[in-house]
Amino acid sequence: MKFNLLILLAFLVSAFSPLSASAGFEGYGLYGRTEGFWPTIDAINQKAGAPGEIAQALDDRYGKAEEGIATLKLGYADNLKPGVMPDAINDHFNRYHLAIRADLLAGGLIRDRIYPVADGYMTKTAQTEIGLSKESEEGFQYKFTEISGFGYQDLVQGTALDFIRGVTTDTSMVFIWGVDLEAGYKAKLGENSHDRFLARLSPTFFLTNHTAAVSQNKIEENEFTFRWRMENEWALDVIKSDIGAVEAGVLGITGQNPIPASFLLPRTWDAVHHLGAWPSAGQLLGFGTMAGLHTNDRKASLRVDGGFYGGYFGAGAILNIVGFQAFAGTWGIEQTAGFQLVESRIEYAGMGYSYAL
């Protein structure tokens, strides 16, 4: 499994940055991982015929939830033109957006200390996004996006004895259809502060043709996931000048995996981990602070987030300079429906660029 090579390639050719209010292209790419799980599977393959060495390799990785993530997304957005769309749409939306993306997600877990069992997976998907939105500098805004795509999922499961002759995989096609429904507002609270609220619902339907596979990470033949999220941010310009400002604020998030880097987890994460709508209450809450600086025209900015989100401490930063962007961070993600039971500590980095026409 040459997963590391593929995700590194996706990282090197990728880009990211939010679009301006005019027409333009955007793209972003990221690479995130804990310690590699699939390299462990490769190592087991190399030890074929030596059950004692395979058993030792499984024992060394016991209880460590491993994940690897790579995403590449390219998009285009523009204002809706009068007369092109029906009035019913133009009356409620002012922009449209199109995007394509590719996701790689791989990982696994060694279960049972007495009789170790390797349970691993890899998903590779491509998706298209089509959406409409109402956007403004202040006030109420909302967005609707339809997502569809397809790909493959590879599954590996077995004990040391199962791997004596090498690792075999069960492969299935994966079809995806879902929507993102967003609503929120932006408001200025005087000259030096602002408030932002966003709510998002993301129901998704997955269809596969897995048959004999019994892996806990198997995407079921007909699986439905429902992700929800609410976030509220209050920020204050603590220092202002003719060039720019230094700001600080607080951020609260509720929902599954409530981390500030909402772009980190691909949609397939929800199906692979059988995400429930209402896991442990402690896992649904996140709170932290933010600090940053920016020029008055917002062409250059730096933002740093940190806090206690979903049961684990984490931090991340985004640097933007005239359309070029780089971001990195580390966040703890709970793998179960409980609270602080099995953590995936994902460290990620990405880069990007946007171009306004």
Secondary structure, DSSP 8 states (H G I E B T S, - for coil): --HHHHHHHHHHT-------SSSEEEEEEEEEESS-SHHHHHHHHHTTT-HHHHHHHHHHTBT--EEEEEEEEEEEEEE--TTTS-HHHHTT--EEEEEEEEEEEEEEEEE-SSS-EEEEEEEEEEEEEEEEEE--SSEEEEEEEEEEEEEEEEEEEE-TTTTTT----EEEEEEEEEEEEEEEEEEE-SSSEEEEEEEEEEEEEEEE---S---TT---SEEEEEEEEEEEEEEEEEEE-SSEEEEEEEEEEEESS--S-TTSS-THHHHHTT--SS--GGGGEEEEEEEEEEETTSSEEEEEEEEEETTEEEEEEEEEETTEEEEEEEEEEE-SSSSSSSEEEEEEEEEEEEEE-
